[in-house]
Amino acid sequence: MLVLSEKEIRSVYTMKEAIADIEHALQLHVKGAVENPVRTVIQYPEKNASTLIMPSAVEPIGISAVKVVTIFPDNPSVGKNTTQGVILLSDTNEGDHVACLEASYLTRLRTGAASGVATKKLARENARVVAVIGCGRMAEEQLQAVLEVRPIEQIWLFNRTTERAEQFAKRISKLSPNYTGEVRIAGEANAAVEKADIVICSTRAETPVFSGDALRPGTHINGVGSYLPHMQEVDEVTLQRCSKIIVDTIAGAKEEAGDFLIPEKEGKWDFSLLHGELDQLAAGQITGREKEEEITFFKSVGTAYFDLAVAAAAYKKAVKLGYGTEVPM
């Protein structure tokens, strides 16, 4: 079995490749070539923490995967990462367990890549300004993906603690060395949103982080932070103003997306208003942006075959380039 660390994965595999691999996996999924059960979530209420278990298989790729991720928000206070995870890859021809990969980075990478695919299809071609609401680790790959698919000239950052936004601003040159535009920090979320062509939301908020009234016509939103039924990043005004709302999977959204479940329970929104799933968008089965002024929203709660797509590709490239540590089993 090959063991791959985050450092090794970063050395061999790029965001550009991840976006292409996610797009390919989406097209396989729409053809019915993917096994992708709804993930299992085990919660630890006393710690506000959870474990996520996500299996999947893609026969054309010849790989199955099981990802196990733990999310413990209080970990930074004791010097540990909030999110920790591993992905086990198995060969679907003979059943060999071929690799174990560090999954925290891959989770952020595949989530960013999925948003990259959505942004390609839904954001205006002339989008130049992006607002990042929530400056944690997840936002790094979200921003990388947007910078990969749109010619961004200005980045606005907002975080509840300004210090974290300032730290994030210093990391942008390392995350995306080719970016030469402006980076600014906003004092309020709405102030960032009202300037943006693209909005990235990646928080653990339980109440909306900006007002839908602040959105300009033509804005595209990527929402990836709220992944449990009680979490909510966007308000019902945002949903009501959107002409197209895309999700990674409808089944996952109905189980986990508080952004939808909370306003649905209050009678302010309904799942029948969804435009469709990301695989349909990637395969051209449903339309992307049609008008300059329409507001669009991609909501992701995560799905296992995205993990498989990037993990399998990173593993195969690592083997080719001689990266990783072989461990006898």
N, C-alpha and C positions, 0 to 999 in steps of 0.2 A: 504493500500500500504506500502511495506517495502522500507525504504530509506537506502542505503548503501554508506558509505563514502569510500574514497581511503584507509584509514587506516584499515577499517574493511575488505575490499576486500583483501588487502595484508595479513591480519591475517588468512584468511580462504582458500586462493586459491594460488596455486604455478605455476611456469613456467612449471614444468614437467606435471602438470594436463592440463595446457593450450595447450601444444603441442599435447597431446593425444586428447583433445576435438576438436581442429582445424582439426586434421587428420580425426576424425570421421565425422565432418561436411563436409569436402571435399569429403568423400566417399558418403555421402548423396546427395551432390550437383551433383555429376556425375551420380547419379541414377534419377535425376530430382525431388528430394523431397524438393527443396529449391526455394522460390520466392525471387529474388534479383535484383530489378531495379537498373539501373545506378544512382549513387548519384547525387544530385543537389549541385552545387557550386555557391555561391553568393560572388562576389568579391567587395572589397572596395579599388580601386586603390590608392586613396589618402593616405591610411594608409598601403598599401601593405599587406592588411589583407583579410580574407575570412571566410565565414560560410559554413560548409558542412552539408547536411541533407541526412541521409542514412537509408532507410527503408528495412526491410527484414522479412521473415517468414520461419520457418522450421516446417512443420506439424508433423513429427515424434517426435520432441522435445516438441511440444505443446505450442510453444511460438512464438510471433512476436515481433519485436523490431523497434524502431525509435531512431536513434542517431543524436544528434545535437552537432556539434563541432565548436567552433570559434578559429581562428588562427590569433593572433595579435602580430607580431614579435617585436613591440616596447614596449610591456607590461613590460618586465623586467626593463626598465628605470623608471617605476613608481611603482615597487615592486609587479607586478602581473605576473602570469604565461602566457607564450606565448599561450599555448593551454588550453582551458577550454571546458568541455563538459558534457552532461548527456545522459543516455540511458533509455528510457521508455520501460518496458517489459509488454506485454499483453498476457493473456491466450487465446489460439486459440479455446478452447472448448466452453467457455461462454462469452468471451470478456472482462473479468475483467482486469483492469490495476493493475498488481501485484507488480511491483517494479520500483524504480527509482534509478539508480546507477551512481556514479561519473564516467565519461567516459574517462577522459584524460589518467589516468593510464591504464584502460582497453584497450584503443586504442594502447598504446605502447606495452602492454602485448600481444595482439592478433597479432600485427605486428611482434613482436619478435617470437611468437610461429609459425607463418606462415613461417618465415625464418628458424626456427628450423626444420620444416618438410622438407623444401627444402634442407637444409644442410644435413639432414640424408640421403637423396636420391642422392645428387649431389656431396658433398664434399668427398675427399678421406678418407678412413677409418683411414689412418695413419696421417691425418692432425694434426699438432702440433702447428702451429704458426698462429695467427690471427692479422690482421691489422684493426684498427678502425679509419676510416676517418670521422671526425666530432664527437666531444665529447659532444653533447647536450644530453637532457634527453632521446630522442628516442634511442640513442646508448646504453643506459643501458640495456634495455630488449633485444636488438639485441645481445649484448655480453652474457647476461645470457643464451639465447637460444642456442648459439653456444657452450658455456661451458657445457650445459646440454647434448649435443649430440655428442661431440667430445672431446678427451682427450688432451685439449690444455695445452701446457707447457710454451708458451711465448706470450705476448700481446704487440703489438706495437700501440701506440696512436699518432694521428696527429690531430691538430686543428689549424685554422688560428691564433688564439691567444693561445700561449703556456700555459698561465695561466689556461685556461679552461681545457686543457689536463692534467695539473698537478692536478687540482681539481678532474677530473674524475678518475685519477689514485688512489686517496685517497679513492674514493667511492667503488672501486672494491671489497675490502674485505667485505664490508657490503652487496653488491649486491650478491656476490657468496662466502660465507664464506668457502667453501670447496676448493677454488682455492688456490694452493700453488706455482704456477709457477712465472715466471718473468714478470714484467711490465716495459716497456721502452717507452720513448717519442722520436719521430722522429722529426727532424727539417724540413723535407719536406715530402709531401705525397708519392712521388715516392720511397723514401727511406724506408718507411714502407711497401708499396705494394710489392716491389721487394724481401722482406724477407718472405712474407706471403703465407700460404696454403689456407687461407680463408680471404677475404676482406669484411669488412662491410662499406657501404657508407650510411650515414644518415645526409646529409647536405641540406641546402636550396640553393645550388649553381645554378647559371644560366649558368655557363661554366664548362666544365669537371674538376674534382678535381685531377685526376691523369692521366698519360699517359698509354694507353693500352700496349705500348712497355715494360712497367715496370713489367707486369704480368709474373710470371714464368709458365711454362707448368704444368698443374695439378691443377691450382688455381680455387677455387670457389668464386663467388662474390654474395653478397646479397645487392641489391640497393633499399633503401626505402625512401630516402630523397626527391627526386624530384617528385612531385605529380601534377604538372601543366604543360601545354604545353610549357611554356617558360623556364622551369627549366631543367638543364642537369648536371648530375653528372659524367656519363661515356662518353668517346669519341667513335667515329666510329671505331677506331682501336680496342678497346675492343670488340665491337660488331662483327667485322670482324674476330677476333681471337677466338671467342666462337664457340664451336661445338654444344652446346645446350643452348638455351635461353628459360626460363620458365617464365610465367607471372601468376599473381593471376587470372585475367580474361582478355581475349583478348579485350572485349568491353571496359573495363576500361582503358586498355593500349592505345587503339586507340583514346580515348577521352582525356587522361590526361598525358601520359608518354612522357615528352619532350625528355627523353633519346632516344626514338625511333622516335618521330615525327619530331624532328629537323634534324637528318641525313636522314630521309626519304624525307623530303622536299628538301634537298640538293642533292638527288639522290645517296646517299652513303650507303643506307640500305633499306630493304623492309620487311614488316610484314610477308610476305610469308616465311621468314627465321626462324620464331618462331618455337620452338620444340613442344610447347603446353602449356596447363594450369596446374596449380598446382594440381587441383582435379584429372586430368588424371594421373599425376605422382603419387599421393598418392594412387590411385586405381590400379596402375600397368598397365594402358592402354597404357602408353608410357614409354620408357626406361629412367632410370637414368644414372648415370655415368657408362660407359662401358670400358674406357681406363684410365690408370693412368695419361697420359699426356694431356688429353683434358681439356680445359678451359670451365667452365660453369657459367651461370649468372641467378640468380633469381631476377626479377624485380617486386616490389609490389607498387601499388598506393593505395591499400586498397579496401576492399569490405565489404558490410554491414553484410553479414551472418557470417563473422569472428567475428564481434562484438557480434552478437547474441549468437554465440556458447560459448564464454567465459563468457558473462554476464549471460546467463541462467544457466550455470554450477556454477558460483560464487553465484548467487542468491539461487539456490537449496541447495548448501552446507551451506550457511549462515543460511537459515531456519533450517536446520538440527542441526546446532551447536548453534542456538540462538543468532546470531549476527544481528545487524541492528535495526532501529527504525520504529515502526509501526505508520503510519500517517493516520488518517481517511480522507476519501475523500467525 
